[in-house]
Structure formats: structure tokens, C-alpha cells
Amino acid sequence: MHPPVDPDVHVFDDLDSLSAAAAGAVVEHAHAAVDATGSFHFAVSGGRSPWEMFALLTGMDMPWDLTVVWQVDERVAPVDDPNRNLAHLRQALGGRSNEILRPMPVEETDLDAAARSYGEALPDRLDLVHLGIGPDGHTASLVPGDAVLEVADRPVALTAGEYQGRRRMTLTYPTLARARHILWLVTGEDKRDALDRLLAHDPSIPAGRVTPAAATVMTDRAAHPA
């Protein structure tokens, strides 16, 4: 784990400008990763902000043929469940999703084995991880009070209980800490307290325990008026 680092914070007037800036940042990270290693490994969470970002990315100079998109977390639900993050990702990526997307195998009967398998397939370090934050301070599916917060020996794990009606599969803290860069996208007045606590590295919320080597926060004025 790294010691806490203060992220670069960028505040935008609205979601459109935030999404455009986030898409531009992803493109920069993608080309830098491809130049350095020949590929770009990008992990994406759920939420509204990344889908708008992806809509813009599809028309930008992304090295898609050298990009692999991983999931940060996913509900344990059937593949056709409209609440699955996978459904939004496939829609956003369009026809290229089959080539570049690596879905979390949450339909498997043996979920523990499925989580291990997904963890073994991950690269040693993800180049960029997109994270959001909930009003309760959760990020990925690292949710308050769940035993998954203490998992340190596996790159991918399952929540012990349900969160908002479903168990979840999620990247763990060590995987997030190894990422080359974290891109936080945080919007809405209901996220204001959680974002303040994230920026203060408050370990009492799950998001405050993420300790990457480098991070950027992109937020709107509703979440970060100061």
C-alpha cells in the first residue's frame, strides 16, 4: 500500500464539461500506456458519469485495438439484468465490446472460483482505474461494514452480504493500490460529504482507504462548491 497522496482536483460547472475532460484524460493515459508497454488496461466502475465519458471516447483518438477494458465491480445477477454494469458498458462500447471487454464472471455457480479466475487474468498493474463514490462513502463494491473491506490476499473478492439487493464482485484495495492512476468522477450534491472525507483521506469511509500511487478527482460544483 502507498501512503495517502493528495489527488489533483478539477471542478467543472456541469456533467458535460466534466465528461469531456474525463474522456480527454483517458485518451492521454491510453496513449502513454501504449507507448510504454504496448497496451492499455482500463478498469471501469458503474454510475452515470462513465457512460457519458464513454459516449465521447467512441469518437476520439483511442487506441482501441490495444485497449482492454476490465470491470471494477459487478452485481451478482443474470447477464440480461438491466442493472448490471455490463449492460451499460456493452451499450457504450458498441460493436467493439466483444473484442476489448473482460466481464466479471458473476453468473458462475462457484463465485469464489470465478473471482479467483478474474483476479488471475488481471495484469500486474492496471494503467487506469475509474472510480466513483456513493453518498455512504463506498467505492467500487467496497461497501461500509462488509467483510470485503478487509480482504488483502486476493485481487478480486465477493461481498459477504448483499448491497442494494445484490451481492457484488469487486476489485480489492491491494489491486486499486497497484494501479498506475485512479480517476475519480464525482457528481451531485448528495456526494458532497463523502467527497470531503475522501479528500481528507478519512479511513472511516471505504473510499478513504484507497491509496493509489497517483490520482485525479474530477467533480462538479454541486459536489465540491469550494
N, C-alpha and C positions, 0 to 999 in steps of 0.2 A: 504494500500500500504506500501511496505517496502522502506526504504531509499536505494539509489543505492548501490549495492555491486559489488566489482571487481571480475569478474569470474576467475577461473583457466583457463589459456590459454595454449593449447598444439598445436604445429606446426609440420606438417608432410610433408614429401617430395612429396607425391602423394596421389591420392584418395584411392588407395588400402590400404595403411597403415592407412590412416585416418578412412576408413570404418571398418577395423578390430578393431581398438581401440574403435570406437564408439559402435560396437557390443559388445565388452567386457564390456564396461561401462553399457550398457543396461542390460546385464545379471547380473552384480553386483547389480544394482538398483532393478532389479526384485526380486532377492533372498532376499535382505534386506527388501523390502516391504512385501513380503510373510511372512518372519519371524516375522515382526512387526504387520501385520494386517490380514494376510491370503489371500491377493490378491495383484495384481499389475495392476494399472491403468496407461496406457501409451498413450499419445496423440501424433499424428504424422502429420507433415506438408507434403507438396508436395516437388518436386525437385528431382534431380538425386541422391544426396548423400544418402538419407534414403533408396532408393531401393537397393543399393549395400549393405548397412548395413543389411537390412532385409534378403537379399540372404545369408549372413553369419549367421545370427541369426537362420535360419531354421535348421542349422546343429550343433547348440550349446546347451548347457545345460540350456535351458529356461524352466521355469515352465508354459508352455503354458496352461495347464488346469486351472490355477489360474490367467491368464492374460486376461485383457480386453483392446482392442485397440480402441481408440477414434480418431476422426479426429479433427485436429486443425482448418482446414478451407476447403472449397469446393466451386467449381464453381456451380452456378445455371444452370444446364444443364441436359439433359436426362441421364438416368442411363447408356446407352451404349455409351455415348460420350467418345472417347479415351483420351480426355484431362482431364477428371475427375481424381482427386487424388484417388478416389475409385478404378478405374480400375487398377492402379499400386499397390495399397495395396492388392487387391484380388489376383493379379498375384504373388506378393511377398509372401503372406501367404499361398497360395495354398489351399488345402482341409480344413485347419483349419479355414479359414476366416469366414465361416458361424457361427462358434461357438463363436469366440472371437471378431469379428469386429463389431463396432457400427457405421454404416454410418450416416453422416449428411443427414437429410431428405429433400434434396433440390428439389425433384420432386413434393413436395406437392403443392396444389393450394394456400393454405393460408401459405405463407412462414413465416410470423411473428409468427403464432401459432406453426409452425414446429420448429422455432428457440427456442421458449419458451419450447417446449416439450423436445428438445435435452438438453437444459440447466437444466431442472428439473431432467433429467436422470443422469447427471454427478455426480460423487462423490463430497463430500465437498472439497476435495483436490486431484488433480491429483498427482500421485507419480513422474512421469517424463514426461516432455513435450519436444519434439524435435521441434526446430525452425530453419529456415534458414533466410537469409536476401537477399533482392534484391539490385541491384545497386542504386535504388532510395531510399533505406533505409526502404522499407516496410518489415514487417514480419507478419506471418500468412496472413490474408487478411486485416490487419490494414494498409491501404494504404494512401499515402500523400493526404491531402486535403479533405478526405471523412469524413462525419459526424460520421461514426462508431468509429472514434478515441475518441470521447467524450462520448461514451456510458459507463456508470458506474453502472447502475442499473440492468443489465442483464448479465448472464454468457455467453450467445451466442447472436449474433446480425447479422444483414444483412448490407452490404454496401448500402449507399444511391444511389450510381451510379454504373456504370459498370467499371471494371478494366480489361484491355486487352480483352475487348469484352463481359465480363460476370459480372453480379452481383455475390457477394460472401456471403457465410455464414461463420462466424468466431468466435472463442473464443475471448472474450474481455479482456481488460487489467486487471480487477479485477480477472478473472479466472486464467490468467497467473501468477499474483502476488501471488495467493494462492498455486500454485504448489510447491511441495517439492523441485524440482530441474528442471532447464532448461538446456537442452543440445543443444547448438548452433553448427550447422555444416555449415561451410562457406568455399567455394572453388572458385578459379578463380580470375584473375587479375581485372576483372570488379567489384569485390566486395571490393576492397582494401579501397577505400574512405569510403564506408558505414561501413566496419568493424572498421576502425579507429574511426569513430564517435560513433559507438556502444560502443567500449571500453572506450571512453571518456564520456559515459552517456549523449550524446548530445540529448536533447529533441526535437530538430528541425527535427529529423527523427523519424518515428514511432517506429523503433526498439529500439531507445534510451530511450523510455518511458516505456519499460518493466522492472519491478522492482521485481524480484523473491527473495525468501529467500536465494537461492544458485544457482550458475550457473557454467557451464563449456563451454568453447569455444574450439572446435576442428577445425582447419583450415589448409590450405596448404600454402606453401611458396609464391605461386602466390598472394594470398590474404593478407598475413602477412609476408613480407620478413624480417622484423626486428628481 
